[in-house]
Amino acid sequence: MTEAQTTVTTIADGVARISWEPGEPIDVVRHEVAAALLTHHRVEALVDPDDAHGQRTATWAGLHREGTMRGVRIEGATVDRILYARVATDAPVDEPEGFRALLNSFLPRKRAISQMLLRDDQDRVLLCQLTYKRDWDLPGGVVEVGESPRLAVSREVKEELALSVPAGRLILTDWLPAWGGWDDAVCLVFDGGTHDASIVDAIVPEAREIRSAEFCTLDQIRARAADFTTRRIEAALVAAREGGPGYSESGRA
């Protein structure tokens, strides 16, 4: 029976690549990573996305998951590989900061979207006609890393429409399943209050993203928005009337 083996190879100045055979004990791989960092500032590994055991070995050997390298040429084949790495300045895994950083590198990260429900005195809803898709949608956008969802939606409304509207209470959390090349996401709809319809006269659309914006009736929303967007708006209106916050999945309760 051939014993498992770990190999460390220098692939660039100060950079080592580590690989191991199936069945190699995690303690051995961890030791080889630590040893390689004595003479290199970075140690990395490429792991098959279908190799669950290899991914566990990389993680518990202290290697942070950095992403997926697509279309890598290995032994004449074009394959995808998950890139794991550890650098000399990473906090030790046996310290709380180091362990949290390790977990943070591979735990799921869900995209967050913040939108705002603005209405006029006829209970119409402000919709944006977007430049990058045919469907109309609520004003808002993706929450940036480290940004509060509440602040994000006010920022987006300011950037997209030139309106300074503070976000009110959260009225709906809508989970969006994976669709059309997008991973799943959570959409948070905040109350933007009721305004005089003339507020649209103050709108300055951000030319790259917004063609126009106007208050729409439910019939207009159903005609202009995607079905899941329509369901979300209807769910948000119900939650706003009932005191919310509500919860939906693709707009369905």
Rosetta silent file (secondary structure, phi, psi, omega in degrees, C-alpha in Angstrom):
SEQUENCE: MTEAQTTVTTIADGVARISWEPGEPIDVVRHEVAAALLTHHRVEALVDPDDAHGQRTATWAGLHREGTMRGVRIEGATVDRILYARVATDAPVDEPEGFRALLNSFLPRKRAISQMLLRDDQDRVLLCQLTYKRDWDLPGGVVEVGESPRLAVSREVKEELALSVPAGRLILTDWLPAWGGWDDAVCLVFDGGTHDASIVDAIVPEAREIRSAEFCTLDQIRARAADFTTRRIEAALVAAREGGPGYSESGRA
SCORE:     score description
SCORE:     0.000 S_00000001
   1 L     0.000  127.145 -179.524    0.000    0.000    0.000 S_00000001
   2 L   -78.976  132.633  179.727    1.432    3.371   -1.051 S_00000001
   3 L   -75.253  149.637  175.379    1.553    5.955    1.693 S_00000001
   4 L   -63.960  157.185 -174.516   -0.113    9.311    1.195 S_00000001
   5 L  -145.779  143.102  174.928    2.228   12.141    0.346 S_00000001
   6 E  -113.220  134.926 -178.106    2.317   15.940    0.551 S_00000001
   7 E  -122.324  133.944  176.670    4.338   17.941   -1.973 S_00000001
   8 E  -119.541  125.771 -177.657    5.430   21.569   -1.691 S_00000001
   9 E  -129.583  134.695  174.676    6.724   23.327   -4.816 S_00000001
  10 E   -78.083  122.971 -176.929    7.936   26.897   -5.271 S_00000001
  11 E  -111.189  -13.413  177.083    5.963   28.381   -8.194 S_00000001
  12 E  -161.747  171.254 -179.396    7.023   32.056   -7.925 S_00000001
  13 L   -58.498  113.047  178.275    9.223   34.260   -5.796 S_00000001
  14 L    78.539    6.699 -177.379    8.043   33.668   -2.232 S_00000001
  15 E  -121.137  126.915  177.917    5.039   31.594   -3.325 S_00000001
  16 E  -115.816  148.118  173.550    4.687   27.859   -2.729 S_00000001
  17 E  -115.898  131.598 -178.291    2.001   25.483   -3.934 S_00000001
  18 E  -111.877  140.881  174.657    1.077   22.523   -1.781 S_00000001
  19 E  -140.532  156.858 -178.295   -0.681   19.357   -2.882 S_00000001
  20 E  -145.440  155.630  178.225   -1.451   16.109   -1.133 S_00000001
  21 L   -83.161  152.367  176.531   -2.638   12.652   -1.967 S_00000001
  22 L   -54.369  137.560  178.995   -6.072   11.432   -0.861 S_00000001
  23 L    93.286   -7.025  178.143   -5.946   10.129    2.690 S_00000001
  24 L   -63.801  129.050  179.996   -3.133   12.395    3.833 S_00000001
  25 L   -61.177  142.578 -178.764   -3.797   13.312    7.514 S_00000001
  26 H   -60.234  -38.184 -179.958   -4.791   16.922    8.052 S_00000001
  27 H   -59.377  -36.171  179.200   -2.098   17.322   10.729 S_00000001
  28 H   -67.162  -45.901  179.995    0.563   16.456    8.151 S_00000001
  29 H   -63.347  -42.010  179.093   -0.756   19.001    5.649 S_00000001
  30 H   -60.477  -42.951  179.120   -1.013   21.640    8.392 S_00000001
  31 H   -62.343  -42.016 -178.498    2.599   20.969    9.395 S_00000001
  32 H   -68.481  -34.721  175.859    3.803   21.270    5.782 S_00000001
  33 H   -62.430  -48.570 -179.626    1.938   24.567    5.349 S_00000001
  34 H   -60.863  -40.499 -179.477    3.598   25.973    8.483 S_00000001
  35 H   -66.405  -40.070 -179.228    7.010   24.753    7.322 S_00000001
  36 H   -66.534  -30.550 -179.649    6.574   26.299    3.874 S_00000001
  37 L   -74.242   -9.132  174.508    5.695   29.657    5.410 S_00000001
  38 L   -73.379  -24.282 -177.452    9.125   29.762    7.045 S_00000001
  39 L  -122.614   -1.630  178.845   10.657   30.268    3.597 S_00000001
  40 L  -133.196  153.682  176.706    7.714   31.667    1.597 S_00000001
  41 L   -91.361  -10.214 -178.614    5.297   34.527    2.235 S_00000001
  42 E  -148.305  137.591  173.262    2.379   32.623    0.637 S_00000001
  43 E  -126.037  130.355 -178.339    1.311   28.986    0.357 S_00000001
  44 E  -131.173  163.209  177.923   -1.572   28.033   -1.900 S_00000001
  45 E  -143.266  147.019  174.707   -3.439   24.931   -3.032 S_00000001
  46 E  -110.624  123.948 -173.984   -5.780   24.131   -5.905 S_00000001
  47 E  -123.615  135.989  177.639   -8.629   21.791   -4.964 S_00000001
  48 L   -60.759  129.688  178.641  -11.196   20.096   -7.182 S_00000001
  49 L   -58.575  -22.430  179.135  -14.693   21.561   -6.506 S_00000001
  50 L   -89.361   -2.792 -177.411  -16.009   17.983   -6.365 S_00000001
  51 L   -96.551   85.397 -177.408  -13.434   16.939   -3.755 S_00000001
  52 H   -63.468  -39.180 -179.951  -15.232   17.610   -0.475 S_00000001
  53 H   -66.349  -40.110  178.206  -12.547   15.871    1.586 S_00000001
  54 H   -62.929  -37.124  177.916   -9.817   17.902   -0.099 S_00000001
  55 H   -66.109  -40.637  177.097  -11.692   21.105    0.697 S_00000001
  56 H   -64.310  -42.246  179.387  -11.969   20.103    4.364 S_00000001
  57 H   -60.172  -46.077  179.477   -8.278   19.251    4.448 S_00000001
  58 H   -59.792  -44.427 -177.751   -7.358   22.647    2.979 S_00000001
  59 H   -64.114  -51.450 -174.524   -9.566   24.495    5.450 S_00000001
  60 H   -79.298   -5.402  168.386   -8.440   22.723    8.599 S_00000001
  61 L   -86.145    0.144  175.078   -4.820   22.987    7.468 S_00000001
  62 L    94.536   10.874 -179.599   -5.363   26.739    7.848 S_00000001
  63 L   -88.483  130.027  179.576   -5.735   27.705    4.176 S_00000001
  64 E   -82.336  138.058  175.388   -8.282   30.439    3.427 S_00000001
  65 E   -76.194  122.786 -176.648  -10.670   29.929    0.536 S_00000001
  66 E  -106.970  -16.483  179.339  -10.004   32.758   -1.943 S_00000001
  67 E   145.934 -174.286 -179.648  -12.265   31.832   -4.854 S_00000001
  68 E  -111.287  126.826  174.080  -12.621   29.603   -7.889 S_00000001
  69 E   -91.957  117.050 -177.595  -10.139   29.631  -10.753 S_00000001
  70 E   -94.922  143.486  175.061  -12.035   28.697  -13.909 S_00000001
  71 E    67.209   38.045  177.712  -10.490   27.032  -16.924 S_00000001
  72 E   -79.282  137.540  177.298   -7.166   26.051  -15.369 S_00000001
  73 E   -89.889  115.281  178.660   -4.972   23.806  -17.522 S_00000001
  74 E  -131.358  119.541  179.531   -3.833   20.797  -15.490 S_00000001
  75 L    51.506   41.562  175.441   -2.169   17.803  -17.159 S_00000001
  76 L    84.045   -4.463 -179.564   -3.615   18.834  -20.524 S_00000001
  77 E  -108.136  148.064  175.701   -7.190   19.193  -19.275 S_00000001
  78 E   -96.557  116.976 -173.404   -9.165   22.372  -18.736 S_00000001
  79 E  -136.957  167.259  171.187  -10.728   22.247  -15.277 S_00000001
  80 E  -100.291  143.976  178.042  -12.032   24.465  -12.484 S_00000001
  81 E  -140.184  139.937  174.695  -10.175   24.581   -9.185 S_00000001
  82 E   -81.645  130.503 -179.199  -10.886   26.240   -5.835 S_00000001
  83 E   -94.644  121.623  174.117   -7.963   28.398   -4.745 S_00000001
  84 E  -114.903  147.279  178.673   -6.947   28.152   -1.097 S_00000001
  85 E  -157.725  158.405  172.568   -4.036   30.080    0.395 S_00000001
  86 E  -137.565  137.363  177.959   -2.360   31.182    3.579 S_00000001
  87 E  -113.700  159.724 -172.859    0.051   34.106    3.936 S_00000001
  88 L   -61.851  -25.004 -177.659    2.671   34.624    6.597 S_00000001
  89 L   -89.078   -2.437  177.004    0.775   37.547    8.155 S_00000001
  90 L   -63.106  140.230  177.927   -2.464   35.604    8.727 S_00000001
  91 L   -64.454  144.019  178.991   -3.382   35.336   12.402 S_00000001
  92 L   -55.818  141.387 -177.043   -2.785   31.859   13.874 S_00000001
  93 L   -65.488  -25.913 -179.069   -5.802   29.586   13.529 S_00000001
  94 L   -81.586    2.939  172.447   -5.681   28.732   17.244 S_00000001
  95 L  -102.758  146.693 -176.153   -6.388   32.392   18.080 S_00000001
  96 H   -52.895  -44.541 -179.020   -9.991   33.674   17.945 S_00000001
  97 H   -62.217  -42.787  179.804   -9.252   36.270   15.248 S_00000001
  98 H   -66.598  -39.645  179.904   -7.486   33.730   13.075 S_00000001
  99 H   -67.772  -41.132  177.909  -10.225   31.127   13.462 S_00000001
 100 H   -62.953  -41.247  179.932  -12.954   33.667   12.623 S_00000001
 101 H   -63.650  -38.181  178.440  -11.029   34.784    9.537 S_00000001
 102 H   -64.021  -48.268  178.509  -10.696   31.166    8.414 S_00000001
 103 H   -61.155  -41.903 -177.601  -14.426   30.527    8.830 S_00000001
 104 H   -62.222  -25.258 -176.976  -15.272   33.808    7.125 S_00000001
 105 H   -73.611  -22.499 -176.170  -13.310   32.743    4.051 S_00000001
 106 H  -125.111  -10.951  177.819  -15.579   29.783    3.249 S_00000001
 107 L   -68.483  153.214 -177.655  -18.930   30.345    4.950 S_00000001
 108 L   -58.100  144.114  174.422  -21.789   31.377    2.614 S_00000001
 109 L  -124.022  116.710 -175.677  -22.081   35.046    1.699 S_00000001
 110 L   -99.769  132.988  178.228  -25.534   36.113    0.594 S_00000001
 111 E   -68.079  138.067  176.961  -26.078   39.163   -1.591 S_00000001
 112 E  -114.876  135.744  177.829  -28.270   41.844   -0.012 S_00000001
 113 E  -122.455  133.404  176.099  -30.408   44.270   -2.005 S_00000001
 114 E  -112.289  132.164  176.885  -32.134   47.297   -0.477 S_00000001
 115 E  -129.868  161.206 -177.458  -35.160   48.886   -2.108 S_00000001
 116 E  -123.522  134.125  176.870  -37.479   51.710   -1.141 S_00000001
 117 E   -99.169  103.987  176.933  -41.274   51.837   -1.342 S_00000001
 118 E  -109.508  132.933 -178.550  -42.291   55.429   -2.070 S_00000001
 119 E  -124.740  159.519  172.252  -45.992   56.233   -2.569 S_00000001
 120 E  -105.550 -175.906 -174.686  -48.062   59.261   -3.487 S_00000001
 121 L   -72.945   -4.230  173.690  -51.390   60.333   -2.016 S_00000001
 122 L  -100.837    9.558  179.992  -53.219   58.074   -4.487 S_00000001
 123 L    65.885   23.325  171.245  -51.271   55.059   -3.159 S_00000001
 124 L   -79.515  157.380 -174.174  -49.349   54.727   -6.406 S_00000001
 125 E  -112.804  136.255  178.914  -45.809   53.355   -6.161 S_00000001
 126 E   -74.809  120.780  177.744  -42.682   54.998   -7.562 S_00000001
 127 E  -118.521  151.076  177.907  -41.080   52.730  -10.163 S_00000001
 128 E  -109.451  135.039  170.461  -37.878   53.181  -12.149 S_00000001
 129 E   -89.865  117.390 -170.526  -37.483   52.358  -15.822 S_00000001
 130 E   -93.692  151.932 -179.890  -34.016   50.836  -15.999 S_00000001
 131 L   -81.538  -24.042 -170.417  -31.471   51.091  -18.813 S_00000001
 132 L  -103.018    3.585  172.296  -30.046   47.583  -18.395 S_00000001
 133 L  -158.119  161.240 -175.648  -33.254   45.536  -18.475 S_00000001
 134 L   -75.579  -29.647 -175.267  -36.763   45.837  -19.834 S_00000001
 135 L   -74.044  144.281  171.868  -38.513   45.408  -16.489 S_00000001
 136 E   -84.285  159.959 -176.672  -39.303   48.344  -14.231 S_00000001
 137 E  -154.335  167.272  173.667  -38.351   48.073  -10.565 S_00000001
 138 L   -67.628  151.466  173.980  -38.373   49.823   -7.217 S_00000001
 139 L   -66.473  145.966 -179.862  -35.547   52.299   -6.602 S_00000001
 140 E   146.051 -167.201 -179.439  -32.596   50.796   -4.748 S_00000001
 141 E   177.217 -168.338 -175.925  -29.662   48.513   -5.323 S_00000001
 142 E   -73.894  137.225  175.996  -27.018   46.190   -3.941 S_00000001
 143 L   -76.706  127.264 -179.722  -25.744   46.802   -0.410 S_00000001
 144 L   -73.304  159.558  178.095  -21.995   47.381   -0.462 S_00000001
 145 L   -59.804  129.046  178.881  -19.630   45.372    1.754 S_00000001
 146 L    78.527    7.521 -176.918  -19.680   46.826    5.270 S_00000001
 147 L  -103.229  141.065  175.238  -22.638   49.081    4.475 S_00000001
 148 L   -69.171  133.168  176.995  -25.898   49.262    6.439 S_00000001
 149 H   -56.667  -36.460  179.992  -28.901   48.186    4.301 S_00000001
 150 H   -65.636  -43.911  177.831  -30.842   51.196    5.600 S_00000001
 151 H   -69.608  -33.281 -178.029  -28.101   53.621    4.574 S_00000001
 152 H   -61.657  -42.852 -175.265  -27.583   51.765    1.295 S_00000001
 153 H   -70.492  -36.589  175.834  -31.110   52.342    0.041 S_00000001
 154 H   -66.020  -37.892  176.534  -31.022   56.063    0.812 S_00000001
 155 H   -62.325  -45.712 -178.916  -27.650   56.264   -0.953 S_00000001
 156 H   -62.681  -42.539  179.289  -29.030   54.470   -3.999 S_00000001
 157 H   -63.281  -37.810  177.622  -32.105   56.720   -4.176 S_00000001
 158 H   -66.972  -45.130 -177.376  -29.831   59.767   -3.957 S_00000001
 159 H   -69.819  -40.596 -173.949  -27.460   58.453   -6.633 S_00000001
 160 H   -81.925  -36.165 -171.150  -30.136   57.159   -9.007 S_00000001
 161 H  -121.923   -7.257 -176.895  -32.834   59.816   -8.641 S_00000001
 162 L    63.735   29.871  176.760  -31.185   62.778   -6.853 S_00000001
 163 L  -108.205  132.878  176.187  -33.795   62.495   -4.090 S_00000001
 164 L   -97.293   96.053 -177.214  -32.801   62.778   -0.432 S_00000001
 165 L  -126.829  111.728  176.667  -35.216   60.412    1.281 S_00000001
 166 L   -68.171  138.661  179.150  -34.282   58.816    4.621 S_00000001
 167 L   -71.401  132.933  175.756  -35.276   55.165    4.816 S_00000001
 168 L   -87.051 -146.609 -176.025  -38.076   54.451    7.247 S_00000001
 169 L   -72.567  154.299  173.956  -38.906   51.144    8.857 S_00000001
 170 E   -70.881  126.039 -179.381  -38.237   47.795    7.239 S_00000001
 171 E  -112.220  -18.165  179.738  -41.535   46.564    5.816 S_00000001
 172 E  -154.602  136.852  167.074  -40.557   43.425    3.878 S_00000001
 173 E  -112.034  119.359 -176.457  -37.781   40.859    3.659 S_00000001
 174 E  -120.151  119.539  177.314  -38.018   38.995    0.353 S_00000001
 175 E   -85.944  132.183 -179.903  -35.784   36.024   -0.418 S_00000001
 176 E  -109.983  118.357  178.516  -34.869   35.670   -4.090 S_00000001
 177 L   -69.655  163.965  176.610  -33.907   32.184   -5.302 S_00000001
 178 L   -56.414  138.071 -175.157  -31.064   31.681   -7.758 S_00000001
 179 E  -161.610  134.257  170.263  -32.177   32.800  -11.202 S_00000001
 180 L    55.244   35.551 -179.578  -30.749   33.609  -14.639 S_00000001
 181 L    95.158   -9.483  176.912  -27.089   33.408  -13.631 S_00000001
 182 E   -91.604  143.742  167.289  -27.568   35.163  -10.275 S_00000001
 183 L   -72.901  169.953  178.397  -26.993   33.462   -6.937 S_00000001
 184 L   -67.887  162.147 -175.227  -29.783   33.739   -4.393 S_00000001
 185 E  -153.293  166.749  173.205  -30.187   37.004   -2.504 S_00000001
 186 E  -116.376  127.002  177.874  -32.192   38.780    0.188 S_00000001
 187 E  -106.960  124.190  179.676  -34.108   41.923   -0.772 S_00000001
 188 E  -106.965  120.777 -178.657  -34.986   44.329    2.052 S_00000001
 189 E  -104.457  120.790 -179.722  -37.763   46.799    1.292 S_00000001
 190 E  -104.516  148.502  178.241  -37.818   49.970    3.424 S_00000001
 191 E   -74.783  123.515  177.168  -40.683   52.429    3.758 S_00000001
 192 E  -100.513    3.387  176.224  -39.918   55.647    1.921 S_00000001
 193 E    84.772  178.761  178.833  -43.112   57.368    3.038 S_00000001
 194 E  -106.977  135.131 -173.693  -45.927   59.108    1.168 S_00000001
 195 E  -132.301  159.183  171.393  -45.127   62.125   -1.003 S_00000001
 196 L   -65.221  141.350 -176.880  -46.856   64.631   -3.221 S_00000001
 197 H   -59.171  -21.499 -178.697  -46.882   63.346   -6.792 S_00000001
 198 H   -69.460   -7.029  179.288  -44.934   66.437   -7.830 S_00000001
 199 H   -60.376  -25.515 -179.907  -41.797   64.938   -6.263 S_00000001
 200 H   -64.075  -23.303  179.423  -41.116   63.321   -9.644 S_00000001
 201 H   -68.158  -20.658 -179.477  -40.382   66.822  -11.004 S_00000001
 202 H   -90.781   -4.476 -177.037  -37.313   66.913   -8.737 S_00000001
 203 L   -74.054  133.310  171.890  -35.964   63.612  -10.026 S_00000001
 204 L  -120.264   99.411 -175.840  -32.710   63.687  -11.998 S_00000001
 205 L   -62.875  137.636  173.858  -32.236   60.158  -13.379 S_00000001
 206 L   -73.151  113.978 -164.677  -28.715   58.728  -13.242 S_00000001
 207 L   -60.259  -32.150 -176.707  -28.193   58.327  -16.994 S_00000001
 208 L   -72.476  -23.754 -173.202  -26.276   55.031  -16.933 S_00000001
 209 L  -121.799  -29.622 -171.461  -28.978   53.167  -14.998 S_00000001
 210 E  -119.052  123.797  174.492  -32.282   55.065  -15.002 S_00000001
 211 E   -84.189  -43.677 -178.251  -34.309   56.140  -18.037 S_00000001
 212 E  -163.735  171.681  176.469  -37.222   57.560  -16.097 S_00000001
 213 E  -149.050  140.728  178.560  -39.258   57.207  -12.910 S_00000001
 214 E  -157.283  158.842  175.387  -42.936   57.681  -12.221 S_00000001
 215 E   -76.672  133.698 -174.491  -45.696   56.776   -9.808 S_00000001
 216 E  -125.943  144.916  172.275  -47.584   53.704  -11.036 S_00000001
 217 L   -77.228  169.779  178.229  -50.875   52.047  -10.213 S_00000001
 218 H   -61.241  -38.478  178.575  -50.973   48.332   -9.479 S_00000001
 219 H   -63.211  -40.489  177.691  -52.222   47.667  -13.009 S_00000001
 220 H   -66.310  -38.959  177.806  -49.271   49.608  -14.422 S_00000001
 221 H   -61.252  -44.581 -179.312  -46.882   47.737  -12.116 S_00000001
 222 H   -64.062  -30.047 -179.818  -48.243   44.402  -13.320 S_00000001
 223 H   -80.955  -29.627 -171.361  -47.748   45.476  -16.916 S_00000001
 224 H  -103.006  -29.635 -174.087  -44.250   46.917  -16.489 S_00000001
 225 E   -96.866  158.168  173.156  -42.515   44.891  -13.771 S_00000001
 226 L   -62.628  156.446 -176.559  -41.373   41.279  -13.717 S_00000001
 227 H   -59.551  -40.514 -178.919  -43.827   38.921  -12.056 S_00000001
 228 H   -70.346  -31.929  175.813  -41.601   38.405   -8.996 S_00000001
 229 H   -68.008  -42.419  177.000  -41.119   42.182   -8.649 S_00000001
 230 H   -58.983  -45.472  179.137  -44.869   42.696   -8.838 S_00000001
 231 H   -61.642  -40.101  179.827  -45.394   40.078   -6.131 S_00000001
 232 H   -63.452  -43.943 -179.225  -42.762   41.759   -3.957 S_00000001
 233 H   -64.664  -42.781  178.483  -44.405   45.163   -4.308 S_00000001
 234 H   -62.734  -41.288  178.223  -47.829   43.726   -3.536 S_00000001
 235 H   -65.580  -37.113  179.112  -46.414   41.936   -0.484 S_00000001
 236 H   -67.175  -39.138  178.577  -44.709   45.161    0.641 S_00000001
 237 H   -64.689  -40.666  177.572  -47.962   47.114    0.318 S_00000001
 238 H   -64.297  -45.838 -179.478  -49.801   44.518    2.400 S_00000001
 239 H   -63.102  -37.681  179.092  -47.056   44.550    5.040 S_00000001
 240 H   -64.887  -40.382  179.313  -47.091   48.362    5.119 S_00000001
 241 H   -69.169  -35.450 -174.969  -50.857   48.417    5.689 S_00000001
 242 H   -90.686    1.633  176.653  -50.708   45.703    8.347 S_00000001
 243 L    94.073   -7.513  174.330  -47.825   47.253   10.261 S_00000001
 244 L    30.051 -167.685   -1.980  -45.177   44.772    9.032 S_00000001
 245 L   -75.600  153.656  178.174  -42.491   43.802    8.681 S_00000001
 246 E  -105.749  172.465  177.650  -43.479   40.934    6.415 S_00000001
 247 E  -135.543  137.785  177.286  -41.549   38.053    4.927 S_00000001
 248 E  -145.413  165.821  174.546  -41.859   36.544    1.469 S_00000001
 249 E  -126.519  112.224 -171.917  -39.972   34.293   -0.939 S_00000001
 250 L    53.892   38.633  176.730  -39.959   35.659   -4.482 S_00000001
 251 L    83.678   -5.955 -178.838  -42.876   37.790   -3.347 S_00000001
 252 E   -97.202  134.558 -179.134  -44.924   34.844   -2.103 S_00000001
 253 L   -65.014    0.000    0.000  -45.926   34.729    1.548 S_00000001
